[in-house]
Amino acid sequence: MSIYNYLVKKPNGEILSMQTYRDKIMLIVNTASKCRFTYQFEELQKLYNRYQSKGLVVLGFPCNQFANQNPEDGGDSSDFCQRNYGVTFPMFEKIEVNGEKTEPLFNYLKHEVPYREFNDQSIEEKVLKMKLEEEYPEYLIGNNIRWNFTKFLVSSTGKVLNRFEPTESIVDIEKEIDHQLAIKK
């Protein structure tokens, strides 16, 4: 199976093939409008602005599985992102990233690259891990998505390269994007 075999749903109900993004470097993110990481929309938009003309596309998928942080539907989420963070990258319909109703694309992504264990030296990751242990211990098992704003970097040939946990630096992600763009030339 390839990433290009998946279909995704836009907020207006239109079904879109991932083939649409063939030859693009993709940064695929599960998002939320009321999360402590919501500020990352601004960082993601800056990446998109900087690298879109070079072949990067950021794809946002709202998710409400973590502490009810995205109760609105995909259309309202998209409007929120545009209004508050100037988001112009593609946003999709709200999905689930774990459990029986996992969006097939995310099921594929999370099994293509392993998660990174939380760093016990990072206060932010320690706090997130404690919250997960208390409220969502099942998300700490296997390759489950741990929280909103988990990001997957996909090469221009469709290979899933890396998974970035929500606490990882946008600078590190940008370095990998730069590297992929250099390869793509």
Z-matrix of the N, CA and C atoms (Angstrom, degrees):
N
C 1 1.460
C 2 1.534 1 108.55
N 3 1.294 2 115.87 1 147.36
C 4 1.463 3 123.07 2 179.69
C 5 1.522 4 109.01 3 -124.29
N 6 1.321 5 116.24 4 156.90
C 7 1.464 6 120.62 5 177.25
C 8 1.518 7 110.85 6 -57.93
N 9 1.328 8 116.95 7 -27.93
C 10 1.460 9 121.52 8 -177.20
C 11 1.532 10 113.00 9 -75.17
N 12 1.332 11 116.99 10 -6.24
C 13 1.466 12 120.97 11 177.44
C 14 1.526 13 113.13 12 -85.31
N 15 1.323 14 117.28 13 -6.69
C 16 1.462 15 120.59 14 -174.48
C 17 1.518 16 112.52 15 -93.73
N 18 1.340 17 113.10 16 150.01
C 19 1.457 18 121.61 17 175.19
C 20 1.519 19 107.68 18 -113.38
N 21 1.319 20 116.06 19 144.81
C 22 1.463 21 121.27 20 177.98
C 23 1.523 22 108.59 21 -131.44
N 24 1.324 23 115.52 22 160.03
C 25 1.459 24 120.92 23 -174.35
C 26 1.524 25 110.98 24 -112.44
N 27 1.309 26 115.58 25 128.07
C 28 1.459 27 121.09 26 176.41
C 29 1.536 28 108.79 27 -81.31
N 30 1.330 29 118.32 28 162.15
C 31 1.471 30 120.24 29 -179.02
C 32 1.533 31 113.95 30 -58.98
N 33 1.333 32 117.72 31 -26.25
C 34 1.470 33 120.35 32 179.67
C 35 1.525 34 112.32 33 -83.54
N 36 1.340 35 117.62 34 4.31
C 37 1.452 36 122.00 35 178.24
C 38 1.520 37 114.10 36 93.96
N 39 1.315 38 117.59 37 -11.32
C 40 1.465 39 121.46 38 179.46
C 41 1.530 40 109.97 39 -64.79
N 42 1.323 41 115.25 40 135.50
C 43 1.457 42 121.17 41 176.90
C 44 1.529 43 107.56 42 -93.61
N 45 1.319 44 115.46 43 131.61
C 46 1.454 45 121.25 44 -175.98
C 47 1.526 46 109.11 45 -124.29
N 48 1.317 47 116.78 46 134.98
C 49 1.455 48 121.36 47 176.20
C 50 1.526 49 108.98 48 -82.33
N 51 1.304 50 116.40 49 142.77
C 52 1.464 51 120.21 50 175.02
C 53 1.527 52 110.49 51 -66.09
N 54 1.325 53 117.23 52 -12.71
C 55 1.469 54 121.76 53 172.78
C 56 1.526 55 110.28 54 -55.72
N 57 1.321 56 116.43 55 -28.60
C 58 1.466 57 122.32 56 179.08
C 59 1.526 58 110.93 57 -51.91
N 60 1.336 59 116.35 58 -30.21
C 61 1.464 60 121.19 59 -174.00
C 62 1.536 61 112.66 60 -105.15
N 63 1.324 62 116.18 61 15.58
C 64 1.470 63 120.35 62 176.75
C 65 1.530 64 108.19 63 -57.21
N 66 1.305 65 116.95 64 140.67
C 67 1.470 66 125.11 65 -179.36
C 68 1.532 67 113.19 66 72.63
N 69 1.312 68 118.30 67 5.85
C 70 1.470 69 122.62 68 175.25
C 71 1.527 70 108.93 69 -104.63
N 72 1.297 71 115.86 70 150.01
C 73 1.463 72 120.82 71 168.31
C 74 1.522 73 105.19 72 -85.32
N 75 1.321 74 116.65 73 128.00
C 76 1.463 75 120.96 74 -176.47
C 77 1.525 76 111.05 75 -111.95
N 78 1.320 77 114.86 76 138.35
C 79 1.452 78 121.82 77 168.36
C 80 1.527 79 104.95 78 -117.36
N 81 1.329 80 115.68 79 107.34
C 82 1.463 81 122.64 80 -174.01
C 83 1.525 82 108.25 81 -103.40
N 84 1.339 83 116.13 82 128.31
C 85 1.474 84 121.32 83 -170.15
C 86 1.522 85 110.97 84 -133.84
N 87 1.346 86 116.96 85 133.88
C 88 1.462 87 118.86 86 167.94
C 89 1.527 88 106.75 87 -88.43
N 90 1.322 89 116.32 88 126.62
C 91 1.464 90 121.65 89 -169.56
C 92 1.527 91 111.81 90 -117.09
N 93 1.315 92 115.11 91 171.32
C 94 1.464 93 121.93 92 174.58
C 95 1.518 94 108.95 93 -155.85
N 96 1.312 95 115.63 94 146.89
C 97 1.466 96 120.89 95 -175.55
C 98 1.527 97 113.58 96 -88.32
N 99 1.326 98 117.35 97 -14.52
C 100 1.464 99 120.25 98 -175.72
C 101 1.526 100 111.58 99 -130.51
N 102 1.299 101 115.72 100 44.13
C 103 1.463 102 123.03 101 -174.80
C 104 1.522 103 109.46 102 -111.71
N 105 1.303 104 117.83 103 154.01
C 106 1.466 105 119.69 104 177.08
C 107 1.520 106 111.42 105 -65.26
N 108 1.344 107 117.34 106 -12.60
C 109 1.463 108 121.71 107 177.02
C 110 1.534 109 112.42 108 -101.12
N 111 1.319 110 117.80 109 6.82
C 112 1.465 111 120.95 110 -177.73
C 113 1.525 112 112.27 111 -58.28
N 114 1.325 113 117.08 112 -28.39
C 115 1.468 114 120.40 113 176.91
C 116 1.532 115 111.56 114 -56.12
N 117 1.331 116 117.07 115 -20.39
C 118 1.459 117 120.26 116 -178.47
C 119 1.527 118 112.89 117 -66.19
N 120 1.340 119 117.15 118 -16.73
C 121 1.472 120 118.44 119 174.29
C 122 1.527 121 110.09 120 -56.24
N 123 1.322 122 115.78 121 -40.66
C 124 1.467 123 120.18 122 -179.98
C 125 1.531 124 110.96 123 -63.23
N 126 1.329 125 116.87 124 -43.55
C 127 1.466 126 121.13 125 178.47
C 128 1.526 127 111.17 126 -65.37
N 129 1.327 128 116.01 127 -41.92
C 130 1.464 129 119.98 128 179.63
C 131 1.528 130 111.14 129 -64.35
N 132 1.331 131 116.32 130 -39.49
C 133 1.458 132 119.99 131 178.24
C 134 1.527 133 110.76 132 -64.94
N 135 1.327 134 117.35 133 -39.30
C 136 1.468 135 120.40 134 177.44
C 137 1.528 136 110.76 135 -62.15
N 138 1.335 137 117.07 136 -42.94
C 139 1.471 138 120.36 137 175.75
C 140 1.522 139 110.54 138 -59.20
N 141 1.317 140 115.20 139 -46.41
C 142 1.470 141 120.69 140 -179.18
C 143 1.522 142 110.16 141 -60.61
N 144 1.324 143 117.76 142 -45.81
C 145 1.469 144 121.36 143 179.01
C 146 1.527 145 111.01 144 -60.77
N 147 1.316 146 116.16 145 -42.89
C 148 1.458 147 121.49 146 -175.56
C 149 1.529 148 112.61 147 -70.03
N 150 1.332 149 117.47 148 -36.94
C 151 1.460 150 120.17 149 -169.78
C 152 1.534 151 115.47 150 -116.71
N 153 1.284 152 118.29 151 -2.38
C 154 1.463 153 120.46 152 -177.75
C 155 1.534 154 111.37 153 -56.13
N 156 1.308 155 117.44 154 -46.20
C 157 1.465 156 120.60 155 -177.59
C 158 1.534 157 112.29 156 -68.45
N 159 1.336 158 116.38 157 -14.70
C 160 1.466 159 120.81 158 179.19
C 161 1.525 160 112.39 159 -97.31
N 162 1.342 161 116.54 160 -3.50
C 163 1.461 162 118.83 161 175.39
C 164 1.505 163 116.98 162 116.78
N 165 1.338 164 118.85 163 12.98
C 166 1.472 165 121.19 164 177.25
C 167 1.522 166 109.82 165 -97.98
N 168 1.314 167 115.28 166 139.93
C 169 1.461 168 120.36 167 168.92
C 170 1.531 169 107.41 168 -129.96
N 171 1.322 170 115.70 169 135.06
C 172 1.470 171 122.85 170 173.96
C 173 1.518 172 106.06 171 -100.45
N 174 1.329 173 117.27 172 133.46
C 175 1.457 174 122.54 173 -179.10
C 176 1.527 175 108.70 174 -123.09
N 177 1.342 176 116.84 175 120.36
C 178 1.454 177 121.83 176 -177.11
C 179 1.517 178 112.28 177 -105.08
N 180 1.328 179 115.72 178 131.34
C 181 1.464 180 122.87 179 179.53
C 182 1.521 181 109.53 180 -124.15
N 183 1.341 182 118.46 181 101.46
C 184 1.467 183 120.81 182 178.69
C 185 1.528 184 111.63 183 -58.38
N 186 1.324 185 115.70 184 143.49
C 187 1.461 186 121.80 185 -178.42
C 188 1.532 187 108.74 186 -143.12
N 189 1.317 188 115.82 187 136.45
C 190 1.466 189 120.94 188 -178.08
C 191 1.533 190 112.18 189 -112.87
N 192 1.315 191 117.95 190 19.80
C 193 1.461 192 120.34 191 -175.53
C 194 1.523 193 114.13 192 -81.56
N 195 1.305 194 118.05 193 -9.16
C 196 1.456 195 121.76 194 -174.88
C 197 1.522 196 109.64 195 -116.54
N 198 1.322 197 116.15 196 101.30
C 199 1.467 198 123.70 197 174.37
C 200 1.534 199 113.41 198 57.00
N 201 1.320 200 116.58 199 33.49
C 202 1.473 201 121.80 200 176.41
C 203 1.537 202 111.62 201 52.41
N 204 1.334 203 116.51 202 44.43
C 205 1.457 204 121.32 203 -173.81
C 206 1.528 205 114.23 204 -91.28
N 207 1.331 206 116.99 205 2.07
C 208 1.463 207 119.89 206 174.94
C 209 1.534 208 108.61 207 -148.47
N 210 1.339 209 116.48 208 68.29
C 211 1.464 210 119.35 209 -175.92
C 212 1.529 211 113.92 210 -70.28
N 213 1.338 212 117.53 211 -23.62
C 214 1.469 213 120.19 212 -177.75
C 215 1.530 214 111.34 213 -75.97
N 216 1.325 215 116.25 214 162.47
C 217 1.460 216 120.62 215 179.06
C 218 1.525 217 109.94 216 -76.42
N 219 1.327 218 115.93 217 177.31
C 220 1.462 219 121.34 218 -176.98
C 221 1.512 220 113.77 219 -59.50
N 222 1.337 221 117.70 220 -39.59
C 223 1.457 222 120.97 221 -179.80
C 224 1.515 223 111.95 222 -64.53
N 225 1.327 224 116.37 223 -46.08
C 226 1.464 225 120.05 224 178.53
C 227 1.529 226 110.98 225 -66.58
N 228 1.336 227 116.66 226 -35.85
C 229 1.469 228 120.58 227 176.58
C 230 1.518 229 110.30 228 -62.67
N 231 1.307 230 115.84 229 -45.51
C 232 1.470 231 121.08 230 179.41
C 233 1.527 232 110.71 231 -60.47
N 234 1.328 233 116.17 232 -45.58
C 235 1.470 234 120.72 233 178.23
C 236 1.532 235 110.94 234 -60.09
N 237 1.333 236 116.43 235 -44.47
C 238 1.466 237 121.70 236 178.38
C 239 1.527 238 110.67 237 -57.52
N 240 1.325 239 116.14 238 -46.48
C 241 1.471 240 120.96 239 -177.92
C 242 1.527 241 111.57 240 -64.59
N 243 1.316 242 116.26 241 -40.76
C 244 1.471 243 119.86 242 178.88
C 245 1.523 244 110.29 243 -65.89
N 246 1.323 245 115.70 244 -47.01
C 247 1.470 246 121.96 245 -175.72
C 248 1.538 247 112.00 246 -66.43
N 249 1.316 248 117.85 247 -43.36
C 250 1.459 249 121.37 248 -172.16
C 251 1.524 250 115.53 249 -96.57
N 252 1.331 251 116.86 250 -23.75
C 253 1.467 252 119.58 251 -176.09
C 254 1.530 253 113.01 252 -128.90
N 255 1.326 254 117.26 253 2.87
C 256 1.461 255 120.31 254 178.80
C 257 1.517 256 113.55 255 67.01
N 258 1.323 257 117.23 256 25.21
C 259 1.466 258 121.05 257 -176.34
C 260 1.526 259 110.88 258 -65.34
N 261 1.329 260 114.88 259 126.85
C 262 1.470 261 121.19 260 174.96
C 263 1.525 262 111.15 261 -119.77
N 264 1.338 263 116.99 262 -7.34
C 265 1.472 264 118.09 263 177.85
C 266 1.530 265 109.14 264 -73.30
N 267 1.339 266 117.35 265 158.21
C 268 1.468 267 120.70 266 -176.52
C 269 1.531 268 113.12 267 -60.81
N 270 1.321 269 114.20 268 131.55
C 271 1.463 270 121.60 269 173.34
C 272 1.531 271 107.34 270 -116.14
N 273 1.323 272 116.18 271 149.20
C 274 1.448 273 121.09 272 -174.85
C 275 1.523 274 111.16 273 -121.25
N 276 1.317 275 115.43 274 -179.21
C 277 1.458 276 121.45 275 179.89
C 278 1.529 277 108.88 276 -69.21
N 279 1.313 278 116.32 277 153.86
C 280 1.465 279 122.29 278 179.54
C 281 1.529 280 109.43 279 -61.46
N 282 1.323 281 115.20 280 139.29
C 283 1.468 282 121.61 281 -176.98
C 284 1.524 283 110.55 282 -133.68
N 285 1.325 284 114.80 283 175.10
C 286 1.457 285 122.06 284 168.42
C 287 1.523 286 107.42 285 -112.92
N 288 1.321 287 116.59 286 142.79
C 289 1.461 288 120.80 287 -177.47
C 290 1.530 289 113.17 288 -111.48
N 291 1.320 290 117.48 289 -7.45
C 292 1.459 291 123.08 290 178.12
C 293 1.522 292 109.00 291 -136.64
N 294 1.327 293 115.58 292 159.12
C 295 1.463 294 120.36 293 174.30
C 296 1.518 295 113.62 294 87.32
N 297 1.329 296 114.30 295 -169.30
C 298 1.465 297 121.71 296 -174.69
C 299 1.524 298 113.95 297 -63.95
N 300 1.324 299 117.11 298 -28.91
C 301 1.466 300 120.65 299 -177.29
C 302 1.527 301 112.91 300 -101.46
N 303 1.324 302 116.31 301 24.21
C 304 1.465 303 120.56 302 179.97
C 305 1.521 304 110.13 303 -57.15
N 306 1.318 305 115.37 304 131.85
C 307 1.465 306 121.54 305 173.76
C 308 1.530 307 107.72 306 -56.72
N 309 1.343 308 118.40 307 127.52
C 310 1.468 309 120.57 308 -177.17
C 311 1.536 310 114.06 309 -52.51
N 312 1.323 311 117.95 310 -38.89
C 313 1.463 312 119.90 311 178.57
C 314 1.525 313 110.72 312 -59.12
N 315 1.336 314 117.25 313 -43.75
C 316 1.465 315 120.08 314 -178.87
C 317 1.523 316 111.83 315 -72.81
N 318 1.316 317 117.40 316 -30.85
C 319 1.454 318 120.01 317 174.35
C 320 1.532 319 109.00 318 -61.21
N 321 1.315 320 115.78 319 -43.85
C 322 1.462 321 121.15 320 177.34
C 323 1.533 322 110.71 321 -62.16
N 324 1.327 323 116.90 322 -52.02
C 325 1.462 324 121.23 323 -176.34
C 326 1.521 325 112.05 324 -56.73
N 327 1.322 326 116.37 325 -48.51
C 328 1.462 327 118.60 326 -173.28
C 329 1.525 328 112.96 327 -72.43
N 330 1.328 329 117.06 328 -12.97
C 331 1.462 330 119.47 329 175.80
C 332 1.525 331 112.26 330 -99.24
N 333 1.316 332 117.67 331 -5.68
C 334 1.459 333 121.36 332 178.81
C 335 1.528 334 112.32 333 -86.03
N 336 1.315 335 116.50 334 -31.80
C 337 1.471 336 120.24 335 178.94
C 338 1.530 337 108.71 336 -134.69
N 339 1.317 338 116.92 337 141.77
C 340 1.460 339 119.11 338 -178.11
C 341 1.529 340 112.44 339 -74.99
N 342 1.304 341 114.82 340 157.63
C 343 1.462 342 120.45 341 174.06
C 344 1.524 343 108.42 342 -77.83
N 345 1.302 344 114.51 343 164.31
C 346 1.459 345 121.13 344 174.98
C 347 1.521 346 107.28 345 -103.90
N 348 1.321 347 116.91 346 132.82
C 349 1.468 348 120.40 347 175.90
C 350 1.525 349 109.31 348 -61.08
N 351 1.313 350 116.81 349 147.08
C 352 1.451 351 120.31 350 176.42
C 353 1.525 352 110.12 351 -64.69
N 354 1.304 353 115.50 352 144.39
C 355 1.456 354 123.17 353 179.61
C 356 1.528 355 108.20 354 -87.85
N 357 1.311 356 116.70 355 116.07
C 358 1.473 357 120.66 356 -178.84
C 359 1.529 358 112.74 357 -69.54
N 360 1.326 359 117.94 358 -10.50
C 361 1.464 360 121.70 359 177.54
C 362 1.532 361 111.45 360 -83.78
N 363 1.318 362 116.96 361 -16.58
C 364 1.463 363 121.94 362 -179.28
C 365 1.526 364 109.68 363 -92.53
N 366 1.318 365 116.55 364 120.79
C 367 1.473 366 121.04 365 179.22
C 368 1.527 367 109.64 366 -59.46
N 369 1.315 368 116.32 367 -45.08
C 370 1.468 369 121.12 368 -178.43
C 371 1.529 370 111.03 369 -58.97
N 372 1.316 371 117.03 370 -43.57
C 373 1.465 372 120.12 371 179.95
C 374 1.521 373 111.81 372 -72.90
N 375 1.322 374 117.24 373 -33.77
C 376 1.467 375 120.99 374 176.43
C 377 1.533 376 110.57 375 -62.05
N 378 1.332 377 115.66 376 -44.75
C 379 1.463 378 121.19 377 -179.66
C 380 1.534 379 109.99 378 -64.98
N 381 1.317 380 116.47 379 -44.46
C 382 1.464 381 120.22 380 179.43
C 383 1.528 382 110.84 381 -62.68
N 384 1.308 383 117.13 382 -42.53
C 385 1.459 384 120.89 383 178.80
C 386 1.530 385 111.05 384 -62.42
N 387 1.334 386 117.24 385 -41.76
C 388 1.468 387 120.89 386 178.18
C 389 1.527 388 110.76 387 -61.50
N 390 1.327 389 116.52 388 -42.98
C 391 1.465 390 120.49 389 178.85
C 392 1.525 391 110.52 390 -62.01
N 393 1.312 392 115.84 391 -43.16
C 394 1.461 393 120.04 392 178.39
C 395 1.526 394 111.65 393 -63.99
N 396 1.316 395 117.08 394 -42.94
C 397 1.467 396 120.47 395 179.03
C 398 1.522 397 111.01 396 -60.53
N 399 1.337 398 116.82 397 -36.58
C 400 1.464 399 121.28 398 -179.08
C 401 1.523 400 112.70 399 -77.48
N 402 1.330 401 117.27 400 -44.35
C 403 1.459 402 120.82 401 -170.19
C 404 1.524 403 115.59 402 -106.06
N 405 1.320 404 117.28 403 -31.43
C 406 1.468 405 120.81 404 -174.79
C 407 1.525 406 111.03 405 -139.53
N 408 1.328 407 118.58 406 57.55
C 409 1.477 408 119.31 407 -176.16
C 410 1.526 409 112.86 408 -59.08
N 411 1.323 410 117.50 409 -27.57
C 412 1.465 411 120.48 410 -179.82
C 413 1.529 412 112.07 411 -65.64
N 414 1.321 413 117.99 412 -22.69
C 415 1.470 414 121.23 413 179.52
C 416 1.527 415 112.13 414 -77.41
N 417 1.331 416 116.77 415 -10.43
C 418 1.462 417 120.64 416 177.20
C 419 1.527 418 111.89 417 -90.06
N 420 1.325 419 116.76 418 -1.08
C 421 1.460 420 121.94 419 -178.02
C 422 1.528 421 109.71 420 -96.20
N 423 1.314 422 115.58 421 134.74
C 424 1.465 423 120.92 422 174.82
C 425 1.519 424 112.96 423 60.26
N 426 1.307 425 115.70 424 -146.00
C 427 1.463 426 121.67 425 -175.79
C 428 1.527 427 113.90 426 -91.30
N 429 1.311 428 117.90 427 17.47
C 430 1.463 429 119.75 428 178.58
C 431 1.520 430 111.09 429 -54.64
N 432 1.328 431 115.28 430 151.14
C 433 1.457 432 121.44 431 172.77
C 434 1.527 433 105.96 432 -70.69
N 435 1.320 434 116.45 433 131.58
C 436 1.463 435 121.14 434 -175.91
C 437 1.530 436 112.47 435 -81.93
N 438 1.354 437 117.80 436 -37.53
C 439 1.470 438 120.22 437 -176.44
C 440 1.523 439 109.04 438 -164.25
N 441 1.325 440 114.52 439 175.04
C 442 1.465 441 120.14 440 175.77
C 443 1.528 442 110.69 441 -61.98
N 444 1.301 443 114.78 442 154.59
C 445 1.463 444 124.11 443 178.96
C 446 1.524 445 113.16 444 69.12
N 447 1.338 446 115.53 445 30.32
C 448 1.460 447 120.68 446 165.67
C 449 1.524 448 105.19 447 -77.61
N 450 1.326 449 116.47 448 136.46
C 451 1.467 450 121.23 449 -173.61
C 452 1.521 451 110.25 450 -123.07
N 453 1.331 452 115.35 451 142.21
C 454 1.459 453 121.82 452 176.20
C 455 1.518 454 108.29 453 -121.02
N 456 1.323 455 116.14 454 128.43
C 457 1.451 456 121.58 455 177.20
C 458 1.520 457 108.20 456 -99.49
N 459 1.336 458 115.22 457 127.66
C 460 1.460 459 122.19 458 -177.64
C 461 1.526 460 108.12 459 -121.43
N 462 1.333 461 116.42 460 133.28
C 463 1.465 462 120.98 461 -178.31
C 464 1.525 463 111.17 462 -71.33
N 465 1.315 464 115.93 463 169.98
C 466 1.469 465 121.02 464 179.12
C 467 1.527 466 111.66 465 -69.54
N 468 1.337 467 117.15 466 -10.13
C 469 1.469 468 120.61 467 175.76
C 470 1.529 469 111.76 468 -99.50
N 471 1.335 470 116.66 469 2.23
C 472 1.458 471 120.82 470 176.77
C 473 1.514 472 115.17 471 93.17
N 474 1.303 473 118.41 472 4.87
C 475 1.467 474 121.07 473 178.92
C 476 1.530 475 109.82 474 -82.38
N 477 1.334 476 116.35 475 129.35
C 478 1.463 477 121.34 476 176.62
C 479 1.522 478 106.61 477 -76.77
N 480 1.330 479 115.83 478 116.46
C 481 1.459 480 121.80 479 -171.60
C 482 1.515 481 114.69 480 -95.25
N 483 1.328 482 116.15 481 -40.89
C 484 1.455 483 118.58 482 -171.76
C 485 1.518 484 110.43 483 -157.32
N 486 1.310 485 113.32 484 155.22
C 487 1.460 486 122.17 485 175.46
C 488 1.518 487 106.63 486 -121.57
N 489 1.317 488 115.85 487 129.45
C 490 1.456 489 121.58 488 179.87
C 491 1.522 490 108.67 489 -114.32
N 492 1.321 491 115.64 490 125.04
C 493 1.456 492 120.00 491 176.99
C 494 1.537 493 108.43 492 -71.86
N 495 1.344 494 117.89 493 160.25
C 496 1.469 495 121.08 494 -174.53
C 497 1.527 496 114.88 495 -58.06
N 498 1.312 497 116.65 496 -25.00
C 499 1.468 498 120.84 497 -176.17
C 500 1.526 499 113.04 498 -86.67
N 501 1.317 500 117.44 499 -6.77
C 502 1.466 501 119.73 500 -176.19
C 503 1.522 502 111.30 501 -73.48
N 504 1.302 503 114.51 502 147.44
C 505 1.455 504 122.50 503 -175.62
C 506 1.519 505 112.52 504 -67.78
N 507 1.321 506 115.91 505 136.20
C 508 1.460 507 121.62 506 175.47
C 509 1.525 508 109.82 507 -63.19
N 510 1.321 509 117.35 508 -26.39
C 511 1.470 510 121.63 509 177.69
C 512 1.527 511 110.33 510 -63.58
N 513 1.337 512 116.90 511 -41.90
C 514 1.467 513 120.69 512 178.33
C 515 1.527 514 111.01 513 -65.98
N 516 1.313 515 115.81 514 -39.04
C 517 1.470 516 120.12 515 178.22
C 518 1.528 517 109.35 516 -65.08
N 519 1.308 518 116.77 517 -43.71
C 520 1.460 519 121.23 518 -179.77
C 521 1.529 520 111.13 519 -61.55
N 522 1.318 521 118.07 520 -38.33
C 523 1.465 522 121.05 521 177.74
C 524 1.525 523 110.45 522 -59.88
N 525 1.327 524 116.61 523 -42.49
C 526 1.466 525 119.84 524 179.54
C 527 1.525 526 111.30 525 -68.41
N 528 1.327 527 116.81 526 -36.87
C 529 1.469 528 120.23 527 176.71
C 530 1.527 529 109.63 528 -63.40
N 531 1.334 530 116.69 529 -45.31
C 532 1.472 531 120.84 530 177.28
C 533 1.532 532 110.40 531 -57.05
N 534 1.313 533 116.22 532 -44.25
C 535 1.456 534 120.47 533 179.53
C 536 1.531 535 111.35 534 -61.47
N 537 1.323 536 116.58 535 -44.53
C 538 1.464 537 120.51 536 179.47
C 539 1.535 538 111.77 537 -65.31
N 540 1.316 539 116.08 538 -38.25
C 541 1.468 540 119.21 539 178.40
C 542 1.532 541 110.90 540 -66.35
N 543 1.331 542 116.98 541 -35.00
C 544 1.464 543 120.38 542 177.06
C 545 1.521 544 110.83 543 -65.91
N 546 1.323 545 116.82 544 -39.05
C 547 1.470 546 121.83 545 177.85
C 548 1.528 547 110.20 546 -66.14
N 549 1.315 548 115.53 547 -39.89
C 550 1.472 549 121.30 548 -175.36
C 551 1.531 550 112.35 549 -64.28
N 552 1.332 551 117.03 550 -30.08
C 553 1.473 552 120.66 551 -177.26
C 554 1.456 553 109.85 552 -59.08
